[in-house]
């Protein structure tokens, strides 16, 4: 060192250059080496992947690979929907489901109609519905001489595509349509259990008037020989008259006697017909009676509110949306944004407008985003990794950062990340929202590194077959592992 002559500032400049250079395992200006290796191993082209990573306290990204390419983000777009909702509506926002009567109640009997008015509660599951009806009955109402009237005019969903248009599977629970009176995500579980003389089949929740035909053969052998088939006799159109009979659900196949109870979810009815069937079944189970049929119409003038049910807070609701990637909850949330921001009825167009206005207030270019329905269940949804990264940074700076970050799945612990990175001792430091469609694998969230830095990370990948065999997942996990290990 004695022969080294240093100009003022030269040593500090050299040190800064050394510290700012690429970390071991990184490809300068591109992808980390483990990610490149995972792509090569699974025969996926590098240009099918966009990655953007930035320290939330830094100005420049750590990784910036094709970050401006607009791609389908699948369910990671829910981060935009939920963050905008938290900031526009507030984390304490609650939906209200009102029950009205149109006549006097004498000796427990309503001489009129029972009217249920929905406001879009995404979490009106059976347990909440039971509480609502129990409160109605606690005031002394047991029998309804008139009709069950459902008012779902808070939303207008006429422009929404029919369930199944997305992938030709209209009865899958992830395709359930939104509605202002959304009961139990508009989904039921088909439940199977070995029984005397064959398998027992029922639905949870029970749906009044829904025929379930059991054509299952009981067989011997292990549960691996289980084969079940599901069919609906014919769809009921969303605009069908209320007196149209419900279709029959038929389950067939074989269910070995050695199997334990097993179930799968399905969405088989339009939301109003499903809500009617579940409400009637619960009311009957409670010992009540509704004599009239179903009417779908606005709240009649002169009706008296009998009870108001309030949903859990929005802060709680967004946990269900993001941790478990619930599509219909996200769609109801977007419709709620539209109704609250621009007045009822809520529509997806109004919801998109509300999110676009929020993006503008946060300095994020709204023209770079195509939101469609807020859930990611659409082939036309588009956003770049950089823009989605800007949404994450807005969430990190938000006054509601704890509610937003707390809604993301924890790697190896819960939600859609429960089984990911389980061998990595640092895994729980990753809060990651995932996305999956045919040909799409995506993730976005935050990573707390071994050195204590918080990184915002987005990875969007589109390629034929990337969703199969864990191919896209392996690429994402390689990136997450590399980030978790950084000092």
C-alpha positions as CSV (number, residue, x, y, z in Angstrom):
1,X,0.0,0.0,0.0
2,X,3.0,2.3,0.6
3,X,3.5,2.8,-3.2
4,X,-0.2,3.5,-3.9
5,X,-1.0,7.2,-4.4
6,X,-4.7,7.9,-4.1
7,X,-6.4,10.9,-5.5
8,X,-9.0,12.5,-3.3
9,X,-12.3,10.6,-3.7
10,X,-10.8,7.9,-5.9
11,X,-10.8,5.2,-3.3
12,X,-14.4,5.9,-2.2
13,X,-15.5,5.8,-5.9
14,X,-13.8,2.5,-6.4
15,X,-15.4,1.1,-3.2
16,X,-18.8,2.3,-4.4
17,X,-18.3,0.6,-7.8
18,X,-17.3,-2.7,-6.1
19,X,-20.3,-2.6,-3.7
20,X,-22.8,-1.8,-6.5
21,X,-21.6,-4.6,-8.8
22,X,-23.7,-7.7,-9.5
23,X,-24.1,-10.1,-6.6
24,X,-22.6,-13.6,-6.9
25,X,-24.9,-15.7,-9.0
26,X,-26.4,-12.8,-10.8
27,X,-26.2,-12.0,-14.5
28,X,-25.4,-8.3,-14.9
29,X,-28.4,-6.5,-16.3
30,X,-30.5,-9.7,-16.5
31,X,-31.6,-12.8,-14.7
32,X,-30.0,-14.5,-11.7
33,X,-28.0,-17.6,-12.5
34,X,-30.4,-20.0,-10.6
35,X,-33.3,-18.6,-12.6
36,X,-31.4,-19.1,-15.9
37,X,-30.6,-22.7,-14.9
38,X,-34.3,-23.4,-14.0
39,X,-35.4,-22.1,-17.3
40,X,-32.9,-24.2,-19.2
41,X,-33.8,-27.3,-17.1
42,X,-37.5,-27.0,-17.9
43,X,-36.8,-25.9,-21.5
44,X,-38.5,-22.5,-21.1
45,X,-37.2,-19.6,-23.2
46,X,-35.9,-16.6,-21.2
47,X,-38.1,-14.2,-23.3
48,X,-41.2,-15.9,-21.9
49,X,-40.4,-14.5,-18.5
50,X,-40.6,-10.9,-17.1
51,X,-39.0,-10.2,-13.8
52,X,-38.8,-6.9,-11.8
53,X,-37.2,-6.8,-8.3
54,X,-36.5,-3.7,-6.3
55,X,-35.5,-2.9,-2.7
56,X,-38.3,-0.8,-1.4
57,X,-35.8,1.7,-0.1
58,X,-33.9,2.0,-3.4
59,X,-34.4,4.0,-6.6
60,X,-33.2,1.4,-9.1
61,X,-34.3,-2.2,-9.6
62,X,-32.1,-5.1,-8.6
63,X,-33.4,-7.3,-11.4
64,X,-35.0,-5.8,-14.5
65,X,-35.7,-8.5,-17.2
66,X,-38.3,-7.7,-19.9
67,X,-40.1,-5.8,-17.2
68,X,-42.1,-3.5,-19.7
69,X,-43.6,-6.4,-21.6
70,X,-47.4,-6.4,-21.0
71,X,-48.4,-9.9,-20.0
72,X,-51.4,-11.7,-18.5
73,X,-50.8,-11.6,-14.7
74,X,-53.5,-14.1,-13.8
75,X,-54.6,-13.8,-10.2
76,X,-51.7,-11.4,-9.2
77,X,-53.9,-8.6,-10.6
78,X,-56.0,-9.1,-7.4
79,X,-53.3,-7.1,-5.7
80,X,-54.3,-4.0,-7.7
81,X,-58.0,-4.6,-7.0
82,X,-57.6,-5.1,-3.3
83,X,-55.1,-2.2,-2.7
84,X,-57.3,0.2,-4.6
85,X,-60.3,-0.9,-2.5
86,X,-58.4,-0.5,0.8
87,X,-57.5,3.0,-0.1
88,X,-60.8,4.1,-1.7
89,X,-63.2,2.4,0.7
90,X,-61.0,2.1,3.8
91,X,-60.1,-1.1,5.7
92,X,-63.1,-0.7,8.1
93,X,-65.6,-0.7,5.2
94,X,-68.5,-3.2,5.7
95,X,-71.2,-4.4,3.5
96,X,-74.8,-4.4,4.7
97,X,-77.5,-7.1,3.9
98,X,-80.9,-5.9,5.0
99,X,-84.0,-7.9,5.7
100,X,-87.4,-6.2,5.3
101,X,-91.0,-7.1,5.8
102,X,-93.9,-5.9,3.8
103,X,-96.7,-6.6,6.3
104,X,-97.5,-7.0,10.0
105,X,-96.0,-9.9,12.1
106,X,-98.7,-11.5,14.3
107,X,-97.9,-14.4,16.6
108,X,-94.7,-15.2,14.7
109,X,-96.4,-15.1,11.3
110,X,-95.5,-12.4,8.7
111,X,-98.6,-11.4,6.7
112,X,-96.6,-10.3,3.7
113,X,-93.3,-10.8,1.9
114,X,-89.8,-11.3,3.4
115,X,-87.4,-9.1,1.4
116,X,-83.6,-9.6,1.4
117,X,-81.6,-6.7,0.0
118,X,-78.0,-7.4,-1.0
119,X,-75.2,-4.9,-1.2
120,X,-72.5,-7.1,-2.6
121,X,-71.1,-8.8,0.6
122,X,-68.4,-11.1,-0.8
123,X,-68.3,-13.1,2.4
124,X,-71.9,-13.9,3.1
125,X,-71.0,-17.6,3.7
126,X,-73.4,-20.1,5.3
127,X,-72.2,-19.3,8.9
128,X,-72.9,-15.5,8.3
129,X,-76.2,-16.3,6.7
130,X,-77.2,-18.5,9.6
131,X,-76.4,-15.6,12.0
132,X,-78.5,-13.2,10.0
133,X,-81.5,-15.5,9.9
134,X,-81.2,-16.4,13.6
135,X,-81.3,-12.7,14.4
136,X,-84.5,-12.4,12.2
137,X,-86.1,-15.2,14.1
138,X,-85.0,-13.9,17.5
139,X,-87.3,-11.0,16.9
140,X,-90.2,-13.5,16.7
141,X,-90.6,-14.1,13.0
142,X,-91.2,-17.8,12.2
143,X,-93.6,-18.1,9.3
144,X,-93.8,-16.1,6.1
145,X,-97.3,-16.1,4.4
146,X,-96.0,-14.3,1.4
147,X,-93.0,-14.6,-0.9
148,X,-89.2,-14.5,-0.5
149,X,-88.2,-11.4,-2.4
150,X,-84.6,-10.8,-3.4
151,X,-83.4,-7.4,-4.3
152,X,-80.0,-7.6,-6.0
153,X,-80.2,-4.3,-7.9
154,X,-77.1,-2.9,-6.2
155,X,-75.1,-4.4,-9.0
156,X,-75.8,-4.7,-12.7
157,X,-74.1,-7.7,-14.2
158,X,-76.0,-8.1,-17.5
159,X,-72.8,-7.2,-19.4
160,X,-70.8,-10.0,-17.6
161,X,-69.9,-13.0,-19.8
162,X,-71.7,-16.2,-18.8
163,X,-69.9,-18.7,-16.5
164,X,-67.8,-21.0,-18.5
165,X,-67.1,-18.7,-21.4
166,X,-63.6,-18.4,-20.1
167,X,-62.7,-22.1,-20.4
168,X,-65.9,-24.1,-21.1
169,X,-66.3,-25.3,-17.5
170,X,-69.4,-23.4,-16.3
171,X,-69.9,-25.4,-13.1
172,X,-66.4,-25.0,-11.7
173,X,-66.4,-22.9,-8.5
174,X,-63.7,-20.6,-9.8
175,X,-66.1,-19.5,-12.5
176,X,-68.9,-18.5,-10.1
177,X,-70.5,-15.2,-11.3
178,X,-70.8,-12.1,-9.1
179,X,-74.0,-10.8,-7.6
180,X,-75.2,-8.2,-5.1
181,X,-76.6,-11.1,-3.0
182,X,-73.7,-13.5,-3.2
183,X,-74.3,-16.5,-0.9
184,X,-71.5,-18.8,0.0
185,X,-69.4,-17.7,-3.1
186,X,-72.4,-19.1,-5.1
187,X,-70.8,-22.6,-4.6
188,X,-71.7,-25.8,-2.9
189,X,-69.6,-28.9,-2.0
190,X,-70.7,-32.3,-3.3
191,X,-69.9,-34.5,-0.4
192,X,-69.4,-38.3,-0.6
193,X,-69.2,-40.8,2.3
194,X,-69.3,-44.6,2.4
195,X,-72.6,-45.9,3.7
196,X,-74.6,-49.0,4.0
197,X,-75.3,-50.4,0.6
198,X,-73.4,-47.7,-1.3
199,X,-72.0,-44.2,-1.1
200,X,-74.0,-41.4,0.5
201,X,-74.1,-38.1,-1.4
202,X,-75.3,-34.7,-0.2
203,X,-74.6,-31.0,-0.7
204,X,-73.1,-28.5,1.7
205,X,-74.9,-26.2,2.1
206,X,-78.3,-27.8,1.5
207,X,-80.2,-26.1,-1.4
208,X,-84.0,-26.4,-1.3
209,X,-85.5,-27.7,-4.5
210,X,-82.2,-28.9,-6.0
211,X,-82.5,-32.6,-6.9
212,X,-79.4,-34.7,-6.4
213,X,-79.4,-38.1,-8.1
214,X,-77.0,-40.7,-6.7
215,X,-75.7,-43.1,-9.4
216,X,-72.5,-44.1,-7.6
217,X,-71.5,-47.8,-7.2
218,X,-69.9,-48.9,-4.0
219,X,-66.8,-51.0,-4.6
220,X,-64.0,-52.6,-2.8
221,X,-60.3,-51.6,-2.9
222,X,-58.3,-48.6,-2.1
223,X,-59.4,-45.0,-2.5
224,X,-57.1,-44.6,-5.5
225,X,-59.7,-46.4,-7.5
226,X,-62.3,-43.7,-6.8
227,X,-63.9,-42.4,-10.0
228,X,-66.6,-39.7,-9.8
229,X,-68.5,-38.0,-12.5
230,X,-70.7,-34.9,-12.2
231,X,-73.5,-33.7,-14.5
232,X,-76.2,-31.1,-14.5
233,X,-79.4,-31.9,-16.5
234,X,-79.6,-28.4,-18.0
235,X,-78.4,-24.9,-17.0
236,X,-80.8,-22.3,-15.6
237,X,-80.3,-19.0,-17.4
238,X,-79.6,-16.0,-15.1
239,X,-82.7,-14.2,-16.4
240,X,-85.0,-17.3,-16.3
241,X,-88.3,-16.7,-14.5
242,X,-88.2,-17.6,-10.8
243,X,-90.7,-20.4,-11.2
244,X,-88.5,-22.3,-13.6
245,X,-87.6,-25.6,-11.9
246,X,-84.1,-26.2,-10.8
247,X,-82.0,-28.7,-12.8
248,X,-81.1,-32.1,-11.4
249,X,-77.5,-32.8,-10.4
250,X,-76.3,-36.4,-11.1
251,X,-73.2,-38.0,-9.6
252,X,-72.0,-41.3,-10.9
253,X,-69.0,-43.5,-10.9
254,X,-67.5,-45.6,-8.1
255,X,-66.6,-44.9,-4.5
256,X,-64.6,-47.6,-2.7
257,X,-65.8,-48.5,0.7
258,X,-62.3,-47.9,2.1
259,X,-62.5,-44.2,1.2
260,X,-63.1,-41.5,3.9
261,X,-65.4,-38.6,3.4
262,X,-64.5,-36.6,0.3
263,X,-65.9,-33.5,-1.5
264,X,-65.4,-31.2,-4.4
265,X,-66.9,-27.7,-5.0
266,X,-69.3,-26.7,-7.8
267,X,-71.3,-23.7,-8.8
268,X,-74.5,-25.0,-10.4
269,X,-77.1,-22.2,-10.3
270,X,-77.5,-18.5,-11.0
271,X,-76.7,-16.5,-7.8
272,X,-80.3,-15.5,-7.1
273,X,-81.7,-19.0,-7.5
274,X,-78.8,-20.4,-5.3
275,X,-79.4,-17.7,-2.6
276,X,-83.1,-18.6,-2.6
277,X,-82.5,-22.3,-2.2
278,X,-80.0,-21.8,0.6
279,X,-82.1,-19.3,2.4
280,X,-85.1,-21.6,2.3
281,X,-83.2,-24.6,3.4
282,X,-81.7,-22.8,6.4
283,X,-85.0,-21.3,7.4
284,X,-86.6,-24.7,7.3
285,X,-83.8,-26.2,9.3
286,X,-84.5,-23.6,12.0
287,X,-88.1,-24.6,12.2
288,X,-89.5,-21.9,10.0
289,X,-91.7,-21.8,6.9
290,X,-91.9,-19.7,3.8
291,X,-95.2,-20.4,1.9
292,X,-94.8,-18.2,-1.2
293,X,-92.4,-18.5,-4.1
294,X,-89.4,-16.4,-5.2
295,X,-89.6,-12.9,-6.6
296,X,-86.7,-11.0,-7.9
297,X,-87.5,-7.2,-7.7
298,X,-86.4,-4.0,-6.0
299,X,-87.4,-3.3,-2.4
300,X,-91.1,-2.4,-2.4
301,X,-92.1,1.0,-1.2
302,X,-93.3,0.9,2.4
303,X,-91.3,-2.1,3.4
304,X,-90.0,-2.0,7.0
305,X,-86.4,-3.0,7.8
306,X,-86.5,-5.9,10.3
307,X,-82.8,-6.6,10.6
308,X,-79.4,-5.4,9.2
309,X,-76.5,-7.8,8.9
310,X,-73.0,-6.3,8.6
311,X,-70.1,-8.1,7.0
312,X,-66.6,-8.5,8.4
313,X,-64.4,-5.6,7.6
314,X,-62.7,-5.1,4.2
315,X,-59.4,-5.6,5.9
316,X,-60.6,-9.2,6.8
317,X,-62.2,-9.7,3.4
318,X,-59.1,-8.9,1.4
319,X,-57.2,-11.7,3.3
320,X,-59.6,-14.2,1.8
321,X,-59.3,-12.7,-1.7
322,X,-55.5,-12.7,-1.8
323,X,-54.5,-15.6,0.4
324,X,-56.9,-18.1,-1.3
325,X,-57.2,-16.3,-4.6
326,X,-61.0,-16.1,-4.6
327,X,-62.2,-14.9,-8.0
328,X,-65.8,-14.1,-7.3
329,X,-64.9,-12.2,-4.1
330,X,-62.5,-10.0,-6.2
331,X,-65.2,-9.5,-8.8
332,X,-67.8,-8.4,-6.2
333,X,-65.1,-6.1,-4.7
334,X,-64.6,-4.4,-8.1
335,X,-68.4,-4.0,-8.5
336,X,-68.5,-2.5,-5.0
337,X,-65.8,0.0,-5.9
338,X,-67.9,1.1,-8.9
339,X,-71.1,1.5,-6.9
340,X,-69.5,3.4,-4.1
341,X,-67.4,5.7,-6.2
342,X,-69.9,6.5,-9.0
343,X,-73.2,5.4,-7.6
344,X,-75.3,2.3,-8.0
345,X,-75.7,0.1,-9.9
346,X,-72.2,-1.1,-9.6
347,X,-70.7,-2.3,-12.9
348,X,-67.3,-3.6,-14.0
349,X,-66.9,-0.5,-16.1
350,X,-67.4,1.7,-13.1
351,X,-65.1,-0.5,-11.1
352,X,-62.4,-0.2,-13.7
353,X,-62.9,3.5,-13.8
354,X,-62.4,3.7,-10.0
355,X,-59.2,1.7,-10.1
356,X,-58.0,3.8,-13.0
357,X,-58.6,7.0,-11.0
358,X,-56.7,5.5,-8.1
359,X,-53.7,4.6,-10.3
360,X,-53.6,8.2,-11.5
361,X,-53.6,9.5,-8.0
362,X,-50.6,7.2,-7.2
363,X,-48.7,8.3,-10.3
364,X,-49.0,4.9,-12.1
365,X,-49.9,5.0,-15.8
366,X,-53.4,3.6,-16.0
367,X,-53.2,3.1,-19.8
368,X,-50.6,0.4,-19.2
369,X,-53.2,-1.8,-17.3
370,X,-56.1,-3.8,-18.7
371,X,-58.1,-4.9,-15.6
372,X,-61.2,-6.6,-17.2
373,X,-63.0,-8.0,-14.1
374,X,-60.6,-7.5,-11.2
375,X,-59.9,-11.2,-10.5
376,X,-57.5,-12.2,-13.3
377,X,-59.9,-14.7,-14.7
378,X,-59.8,-13.3,-18.2
379,X,-57.4,-13.8,-21.1
380,X,-57.5,-10.1,-21.9
381,X,-56.1,-8.9,-18.6
382,X,-52.7,-7.2,-19.1
383,X,-50.0,-5.5,-17.0
384,X,-46.3,-5.3,-17.1
385,X,-44.0,-6.5,-14.3
386,X,-42.7,-3.0,-13.8
387,X,-46.3,-1.5,-13.4
388,X,-47.3,-4.3,-11.0
389,X,-44.1,-3.6,-9.1
390,X,-45.2,0.1,-8.8
391,X,-48.5,-1.1,-7.3
392,X,-46.5,-3.1,-4.8
393,X,-44.4,-0.1,-3.9
394,X,-47.6,2.0,-3.5
395,X,-48.9,-0.7,-1.1
396,X,-45.6,-0.5,0.9
397,X,-46.1,3.3,1.2
398,X,-49.8,3.1,2.0
399,X,-51.2,4.0,5.4
400,X,-52.9,0.6,5.1
401,X,-49.6,-1.3,4.4
402,X,-50.2,-3.8,7.3
403,X,-53.6,-4.7,6.0
404,X,-52.3,-5.1,2.4
405,X,-49.2,-7.0,3.2
406,X,-51.0,-9.2,5.7
407,X,-53.4,-10.3,3.0
408,X,-50.6,-12.0,1.0
409,X,-49.9,-15.7,1.4
410,X,-46.9,-16.6,3.6
411,X,-44.6,-19.1,1.8
412,X,-44.6,-22.5,3.4
413,X,-47.4,-21.5,5.9
414,X,-50.7,-20.5,4.4
415,X,-52.9,-19.8,1.4
416,X,-51.7,-20.6,-2.1
417,X,-48.1,-20.6,-0.9
418,X,-48.6,-23.1,1.9
419,X,-46.6,-25.9,0.2
420,X,-44.0,-23.7,-1.5
421,X,-40.3,-23.4,-0.4
422,X,-41.0,-25.7,2.6
423,X,-37.3,-26.7,2.7
424,X,-36.1,-23.1,2.9
425,X,-35.7,-22.0,6.5
426,X,-36.2,-18.4,5.4
427,X,-39.4,-19.2,3.4
428,X,-41.8,-17.5,5.8
429,X,-40.1,-14.2,5.0
430,X,-41.8,-14.3,1.6
431,X,-45.3,-12.9,1.2
432,X,-46.3,-13.8,-2.3
433,X,-49.5,-13.6,-4.3
434,X,-49.6,-16.3,-7.0
435,X,-51.4,-16.6,-10.3
436,X,-52.1,-19.6,-12.5
437,X,-53.9,-20.0,-15.9
438,X,-53.3,-22.3,-18.7
439,X,-50.0,-21.1,-20.2
440,X,-49.5,-18.5,-17.4
441,X,-47.6,-18.7,-14.1
442,X,-47.1,-15.5,-12.1
443,X,-46.2,-14.2,-8.6
444,X,-45.9,-10.8,-6.9
445,X,-45.2,-9.7,-3.4
446,X,-42.5,-9.0,-0.9
447,X,-39.4,-10.8,0.3
448,X,-37.4,-10.1,3.5
449,X,-33.8,-11.1,2.7
450,X,-31.3,-12.7,5.0
451,X,-29.7,-9.3,5.3
452,X,-32.9,-7.7,6.5
453,X,-33.8,-5.8,3.2
454,X,-37.4,-5.7,2.0
455,X,-37.7,-6.4,-1.8
456,X,-40.7,-6.0,-4.0
457,X,-40.7,-8.8,-6.5
458,X,-42.8,-9.6,-9.7
459,X,-42.4,-12.5,-12.0
460,X,-44.8,-13.0,-15.0
461,X,-44.4,-15.9,-17.3
462,X,-46.4,-16.9,-20.4
463,X,-45.6,-20.0,-22.4
464,X,-47.4,-23.1,-23.5
465,X,-47.3,-25.7,-20.7
466,X,-45.7,-23.4,-18.2
467,X,-48.5,-24.1,-15.8
468,X,-48.0,-27.9,-16.0
469,X,-45.7,-30.2,-14.0
470,X,-44.4,-27.4,-11.7
471,X,-42.3,-25.9,-14.5
472,X,-43.2,-22.2,-13.9
473,X,-43.3,-22.8,-10.2
474,X,-39.7,-24.1,-10.3
475,X,-38.5,-20.9,-12.0
476,X,-40.3,-18.7,-9.5
477,X,-38.9,-20.7,-6.5
478,X,-35.4,-20.4,-7.9
479,X,-35.9,-16.6,-7.9
480,X,-37.3,-16.5,-4.5
481,X,-34.6,-18.7,-3.0
482,X,-31.9,-16.4,-4.6
483,X,-33.6,-13.3,-3.1
484,X,-34.1,-14.8,0.4
485,X,-30.4,-15.7,0.6
486,X,-29.2,-12.2,-0.2
487,X,-27.4,-10.2,2.5
